[in-house]
Amino acid sequence: MITKERFVEIINQLQELSEITDRVNALYRNCSNEIVRDFVSGAELLTLDSIIVELLEDIFDDKECAWIAYYAWELGYGKDYRKGGVTYMNEDVPLGTAEELYDLLRKE
């Protein structure tokens, strides 16, 4: 099993990669060269993101609920989490931090 500290480290690195991709895409959108602006993106960085999330889903047997993908992509690595905004089986699910995600995965 992966430790909580290592899990949080990986999630934080994924978040950083996502933020870098967003900045790269913003640079491309502002480029005066039409070919670069219209056909180049940071999407190749996201391929790593998807592969790592899939690997973590395998490690935590998280394919059915997909909490990791939800945390990463729907909640913006916890930035878009609001208390009471995520429920499961009529219970509030705290997902504002990678630590909370890890704790949830360990409970499942």
N, C-alpha and C positions, 0 to 999 in steps of 0.2 A: 504494500500500500504506500502511496505517496504521503509524505508528511504535510501537515497544514502549512508550514513555513515554505516548503518547496512549491506547493500548490499556489499560494498567494504570490510568490515570486513569478511563476509562469503566467498567472492571470495578469499581473502588473506589466509584464513584458508584452503580452498580447494587447493590452490597452495602449501601451506606448506605440506599438506597431500600427494600431488603428489610427491613432492621432497623427502619426507621421504620414500615413496614407492620405488622410484628410488634407493635411498641409500640402503634400505633393500634388494632389488633385486640384487644390485651389491655385497653385502656381501654374499648372497646365491650363486651367480655365482662363487665366489672365494673360496668357502668352499671346503675342501679336501674330505669331505664325499659325495660320489656319490649320495646317496639318497636325501640328503638335496639339493645338487647342482642341481639335475635334476627334483625334484618333489615339492620343496617348493618355494613359492614366496610371495611377498607382495600383491598379487591380492586381498586378502580379504579386504585390506584397500581401494582399488578402488571401491568396492561395495558401500561404503558410499559416495564416490565421485559421482557416477552415480545417486544415490538416491537423493542427494542434488541438483544436476544439474537439474534433472527432476522436483523436487519441485519448483525450481526457474523458470523453464520454464513454469510451471503452473501459478505461481504468476504473471509472466510478459506476459502470453499468447504468448510464444516464440516457440511454437511447429513447426510452419510452416517455419520460417526462421532459427531457431536453432542458434541464435547468441551466446548464453551462451555456448553451447557445442563447437561451433567453436572456440570461444575465449579460452576456457579451454584446449581443446585437440589439435586442429589444430595450434593454435597460441601459445601454451605453456604458457597460462595465460599472453599473451601479449609479452612475451620475443622474439618471432619469428615474431612479427609484423614489417612490413616495410612500410613507407609512400608510398601511391599509390598501395600497394599490395592487398588491399581489396576494392572492389567497389561494389556498389549496385545501380541499375538504373542509370548507368553512372556517379555516384558520388563517390568520395573517402570517405571511411568509416574509421575514426580513431579508432583503437582498440588496442592501446598500453597499456592502463591502465584499471583497473576496473571502474574508474570514467567515462571514455569514453564509456565503455560498458553500464553502467547504463544510461548515457545520451541518447545513441542510443535506448535502450529499452523503455525509456520514450517517445521518439518521435514516435515510431512505432504505 
